[in-house]
Amino acid sequence: MEALVLGATGGVGGEVARLLAARGWIVKALHRAPQQVAKPGDGMQWLAGDAMNRDDVVKAAQGVQLIVHAVNPPGYRNWGALVLPMIDNTIAAARASGARILLPGTVYNYGPDALPNIREDSPQHPVTRKGAIRVELERRLKDAGVPVLIVRAGDFFGPKTGNSWFAQGLVKPGKEVSAISNPAAPGVGHQWAYLPDVAETMVRLVERGDQLPMFASYQMNGHWDADGTQMTAAIARAAGKPELKASAFPWWLLALASPFVPVFRELREMRYLWRQPVRMSNARLLAVLGSEPHTPLDVAVRRTLQGLGCVTAA
């Protein structure tokens, strides 16, 4: 079996690519500068190309049975100009090769009317620009006439996660944990997803491809933080400082800096997802897999902090 991964240097794409290679897949990874990112023994065939170039994507996808569309605009910028053209290129490549498209879903698709309990068939009435773009992206996939698999999960964390709320909002990568920020409002639950568990879930579903509908959508339970304090408490324990209390995330700073720092403006747009509980049901997933891959929270947090350089391996 062969797979093409778009976004193999990112958190989700990289995790899925490495797992597919470990499962015996031939994994192709498209990158504009493959010589800069390829590593000996990473199990991937790096190809030069751009996800914004349709010919590059179609050529790279020749002979593959799976296209992992895990590519996103860097730094949350230029969603309007980049997200939809890239999915159109992936759809064209899937039509040419007959491959299934695997997409990591987001909760941006949902507005407050769908909260707090989200199902796969919940109405998608987004209140943000990024949410509207993601809804249109999934509409195009549904109408594409190719097999599609969407897996939606909570906020990602993991030892090789790139941009994430965990790494950018709760702790400071590369520094010992001396302070923890909590973006959630007091008492508000939040859903998290450990990236290795997400990748394992995705690959298990891919391996059951013959049992999936043409347009398949599943949600993960991941780690449910019922009152918004369990994740920060796990960070304190993993850092060996169980007495360390989290402070409120400085949303006011994002408001002040938003006119000058584009990524702050984009993060601030998602604040509504932290002001009320957001939880996805994994009932449909369990009906297919029987169980959901699940690493204990303290183990997952410890490995994440080690990967971020916030605690030592010892």
C-alpha positions as CSV (number, residue, x, y, z in Angstrom):
1,M,0.0,0.0,0.0
2,E,1.2,3.5,-0.8
3,A,0.2,6.8,0.7
4,L,0.9,10.5,-0.1
5,V,1.1,12.8,2.9
6,L,0.6,16.5,2.5
7,G,1.9,18.3,5.6
8,A,4.3,15.6,6.8
9,T,6.4,18.2,8.7
10,G,3.3,19.1,10.8
11,G,2.0,17.5,13.9
12,V,-0.8,15.4,12.5
13,G,0.8,14.7,9.1
14,G,4.1,13.7,10.6
15,E,2.5,11.4,13.2
16,V,0.3,9.6,10.6
17,A,3.2,9.4,8.1
18,R,5.5,7.7,10.7
19,L,2.8,5.3,11.8
20,L,1.9,4.3,8.2
21,A,5.6,3.7,7.5
22,A,5.9,1.5,10.6
23,R,2.8,-0.4,9.4
24,G,4.6,-1.3,6.2
25,W,3.2,1.4,3.9
26,I,5.3,3.1,1.2
27,V,4.9,6.8,2.3
28,K,5.5,9.7,0.0
29,A,5.8,13.2,1.5
30,L,5.5,16.3,-0.6
31,H,7.5,19.4,0.4
32,R,8.8,22.5,-1.3
33,A,12.3,21.9,0.0
34,P,12.6,18.1,0.8
35,Q,16.4,18.2,1.2
36,Q,15.9,20.5,4.2
37,V,13.4,18.3,6.1
38,A,14.3,14.7,5.1
39,K,16.0,12.7,7.9
40,P,17.8,9.4,7.5
41,G,15.6,6.5,8.5
42,D,12.4,8.5,8.7
43,G,10.7,5.9,6.4
44,M,9.5,8.5,3.9
45,Q,10.1,9.2,0.2
46,W,10.4,12.9,0.0
47,L,9.3,14.5,-3.2
48,A,9.8,18.1,-4.3
49,G,6.5,19.9,-4.9
50,D,3.9,22.4,-3.6
51,A,0.4,21.5,-2.3
52,M,-0.7,24.7,-4.1
53,N,0.4,23.3,-7.5
54,R,-2.1,20.8,-8.9
55,D,0.3,19.1,-11.2
56,D,2.7,18.5,-8.3
57,V,0.0,16.9,-6.2
58,V,-1.5,14.8,-9.0
59,K,2.0,13.5,-10.1
60,A,3.0,12.7,-6.5
61,A,-0.3,10.8,-5.9
62,Q,0.1,8.4,-8.8
63,G,-0.3,4.8,-7.6
64,V,-1.3,5.7,-4.1
65,Q,-4.4,4.4,-2.2
66,L,-4.4,7.1,0.4
67,I,-3.8,10.9,0.4
68,V,-3.4,12.4,3.9
69,H,-4.4,16.0,3.6
70,A,-2.8,17.5,6.8
71,V,-1.4,20.6,5.2
72,N,-2.4,24.0,6.7
73,P,-1.3,27.6,6.0
74,P,1.7,28.5,8.2
75,G,1.0,30.6,11.2
76,Y,-2.8,30.6,10.7
77,R,-2.3,33.1,7.9
78,N,-3.9,33.4,4.4
79,W,-6.6,30.8,5.0
80,G,-8.9,32.4,2.4
81,A,-6.2,32.2,-0.3
82,L,-4.7,28.8,0.5
83,V,-7.1,26.4,2.1
84,L,-9.6,25.8,-0.6
85,P,-7.2,25.7,-3.6
86,M,-5.1,23.1,-1.7
87,I,-8.1,20.8,-1.1
88,D,-9.2,21.2,-4.7
89,N,-5.7,19.9,-5.8
90,T,-6.0,17.0,-3.4
91,I,-9.5,16.1,-4.8
92,A,-8.1,16.3,-8.3
93,A,-5.2,13.9,-7.3
94,A,-7.7,11.5,-5.6
95,R,-9.9,11.4,-8.7
96,A,-6.8,10.6,-10.9
97,S,-5.4,7.9,-8.6
98,G,-8.6,6.5,-7.0
99,A,-7.2,7.2,-3.6
100,R,-9.1,7.8,-0.3
101,I,-8.6,11.3,1.2
102,L,-7.9,11.4,5.0
103,L,-8.6,14.7,6.6
104,P,-8.0,15.8,10.2
105,G,-11.2,17.6,11.0
106,T,-11.6,20.7,13.2
107,V,-14.3,22.0,15.6
108,Y,-14.1,25.4,13.8
109,N,-17.0,24.2,11.7
110,Y,-19.4,24.5,14.6
111,G,-20.9,27.6,16.1
112,P,-22.4,28.1,19.6
113,D,-25.7,26.6,18.4
114,A,-24.1,23.1,18.1
115,L,-22.4,23.2,21.6
116,P,-21.8,21.7,24.0
117,N,-22.4,18.2,22.7
118,I,-21.3,17.7,19.1
119,R,-22.2,14.7,16.9
120,E,-21.1,14.0,13.4
121,D,-24.5,15.2,12.1
122,S,-24.6,18.4,14.2
123,P,-25.4,21.5,12.2
124,Q,-22.4,23.4,11.0
125,H,-23.1,27.1,11.4
126,P,-19.7,28.7,12.1
127,V,-19.2,32.2,13.4
128,T,-15.6,32.7,12.3
129,R,-13.9,33.1,8.9
130,K,-11.8,29.9,9.4
131,G,-14.9,28.0,10.3
132,A,-16.8,29.0,7.2
133,I,-13.8,28.0,5.1
134,R,-13.6,24.6,6.8
135,V,-17.3,24.0,6.2
136,E,-16.9,24.8,2.5
137,L,-13.8,22.5,2.4
138,E,-15.8,19.6,3.7
139,R,-18.7,20.3,1.4
140,R,-16.3,20.0,-1.6
141,L,-15.0,16.7,-0.2
142,K,-18.5,15.4,0.2
143,D,-19.4,16.3,-3.4
144,A,-16.0,15.1,-4.8
145,G,-17.1,11.5,-5.7
146,V,-14.0,10.0,-4.1
147,P,-13.7,8.1,-0.8
148,V,-13.2,10.5,2.1
149,L,-12.4,9.9,5.8
150,I,-12.6,12.7,8.3
151,V,-11.5,12.3,11.9
152,R,-12.3,15.1,14.3
153,A,-10.7,15.4,17.7
154,G,-10.0,17.9,20.5
155,D,-7.1,20.3,20.8
156,F,-3.9,18.4,19.9
157,F,-0.9,17.8,22.2
158,G,2.0,15.4,21.8
159,P,5.8,15.2,21.8
160,K,6.0,16.3,18.1
161,T,3.1,18.7,17.9
162,G,3.8,21.9,16.0
163,N,1.5,24.8,16.5
164,S,-1.0,24.0,19.2
165,W,-2.7,25.6,22.2
166,F,-0.8,23.3,24.5
167,A,2.6,24.5,23.2
168,Q,1.7,28.1,22.6
169,G,-0.9,28.8,25.3
170,L,-0.2,26.6,28.3
171,V,3.6,26.2,28.5
172,K,6.7,27.7,26.9
173,P,8.6,25.2,24.7
174,G,12.3,24.8,25.5
175,K,11.9,26.1,29.0
176,E,11.4,24.4,32.3
177,V,7.8,24.6,33.5
178,S,7.7,27.5,35.9
179,A,4.2,28.8,35.0
180,I,1.1,27.4,33.4
181,S,-1.6,29.4,31.6
182,N,-5.2,28.2,31.3
183,P,-7.2,29.6,28.3
184,A,-10.4,28.1,29.7
185,A,-12.9,30.0,31.7
186,P,-13.3,28.8,35.3
187,G,-15.2,25.5,35.5
188,V,-15.5,25.1,31.7
189,G,-14.7,21.7,30.3
190,H,-12.4,21.2,27.3
191,Q,-11.5,18.3,25.0
192,W,-7.9,17.3,24.2
193,A,-6.4,14.7,21.9
194,Y,-3.0,13.1,22.2
195,L,-1.5,13.0,18.7
196,P,-0.2,9.5,18.8
197,D,-3.7,8.3,19.7
198,V,-5.2,10.4,16.9
199,A,-2.8,8.9,14.4
200,E,-3.5,5.3,15.6
201,T,-7.2,5.9,15.3
202,M,-6.9,7.3,11.8
203,V,-4.7,4.4,10.6
204,R,-7.0,1.8,12.2
205,L,-9.9,3.3,10.3
206,V,-8.0,3.4,7.1
207,E,-7.2,-0.3,7.5
208,R,-11.0,-0.9,7.7
209,G,-11.5,1.1,4.5
210,D,-13.8,-1.6,2.9
211,Q,-16.2,-1.2,5.8
212,L,-16.4,2.6,5.6
213,P,-19.0,4.6,3.7
214,M,-17.9,6.8,0.8
215,F,-18.0,9.9,3.0
216,A,-17.0,8.7,6.5
217,S,-16.8,11.1,9.5
218,Y,-15.8,10.1,13.0
219,Q,-15.1,11.8,16.3
220,M,-12.7,11.0,19.1
221,N,-13.3,11.4,22.8
222,G,-9.6,11.8,23.6
223,H,-9.1,13.4,27.0
224,W,-12.1,15.2,28.5
225,D,-11.1,17.8,31.0
226,A,-14.4,18.2,32.8
227,D,-13.7,21.5,34.6
228,G,-10.8,22.9,32.7
229,T,-8.2,22.2,35.4
230,Q,-7.2,18.5,34.9
231,M,-4.8,19.3,32.0
232,T,-3.0,22.0,33.9
233,A,-2.8,19.8,37.0
234,A,-1.3,17.0,34.9
235,I,1.3,19.4,33.6
236,A,2.2,20.4,37.1
237,R,2.5,16.7,38.1
238,A,4.7,15.9,35.1
239,A,6.9,18.8,35.9
240,G,7.4,17.5,39.4
241,K,5.6,20.6,40.8
242,P,2.2,19.4,41.8
243,E,1.7,22.6,43.9
244,L,2.0,24.8,40.8
245,K,-1.3,26.5,40.0
246,A,-2.3,27.7,36.6
247,S,-3.0,31.4,35.9
248,A,-5.6,32.8,33.6
249,F,-4.5,33.1,29.9
250,P,-3.9,36.7,29.0
251,W,-6.7,37.1,26.4
252,W,-6.4,40.9,27.0
253,L,-2.9,40.8,25.5
254,L,-4.2,39.1,22.4
255,A,-6.7,41.9,22.0
256,L,-4.1,44.6,22.3
257,A,-1.6,42.9,20.0
258,S,-4.1,41.6,17.4
259,P,-3.8,44.6,15.0
260,F,0.0,44.0,14.8
261,V,0.4,40.2,15.2
262,P,-1.8,38.2,12.7
263,V,-1.6,34.9,14.6
264,F,-2.9,36.6,17.8
265,R,-5.9,37.8,15.8
266,E,-6.6,34.3,14.5
267,L,-6.2,32.8,18.0
268,R,-8.5,35.4,19.5
269,E,-11.2,34.5,17.0
270,M,-11.4,31.0,18.6
271,R,-12.0,32.2,22.1
272,Y,-15.7,31.1,22.1
273,L,-14.4,27.5,22.1
274,W,-12.9,28.1,25.5
275,R,-15.8,30.0,27.1
276,Q,-18.2,27.1,27.1
277,P,-17.8,23.3,27.1
278,V,-17.1,21.6,23.8
279,R,-17.4,17.8,23.7
280,M,-17.6,15.4,20.8
281,S,-19.2,11.9,21.1
282,N,-17.2,9.0,19.9
283,A,-20.1,6.6,19.7
284,R,-19.9,6.1,16.0
285,L,-16.2,5.5,16.2
286,L,-16.7,2.8,18.9
287,A,-19.2,1.1,16.7
288,V,-16.5,0.6,14.0
289,L,-13.3,0.1,16.1
290,G,-14.8,-1.3,19.3
291,S,-12.4,0.9,21.4
292,E,-10.5,4.1,21.0
293,P,-6.7,4.2,21.3
294,H,-6.1,6.0,24.6
295,T,-2.8,6.9,26.4
296,P,-3.3,7.7,30.1
297,L,-3.2,11.5,30.6
298,D,-0.2,11.7,32.9
299,V,1.9,9.5,30.5
300,A,0.7,11.6,27.5
301,V,1.5,14.9,29.2
302,R,4.9,13.7,30.4
303,R,5.9,12.6,26.9
304,T,4.6,15.9,25.4
305,L,6.6,18.0,27.8
306,Q,9.7,15.9,27.1
307,G,9.2,16.5,23.4
308,L,8.8,20.2,23.9
309,G,12.0,20.4,26.0
310,C,10.1,21.4,29.2
311,V,11.2,18.4,31.3
312,T,14.1,16.0,31.1
313,A,13.6,12.4,30.0
314,A,14.7,11.3,33.4
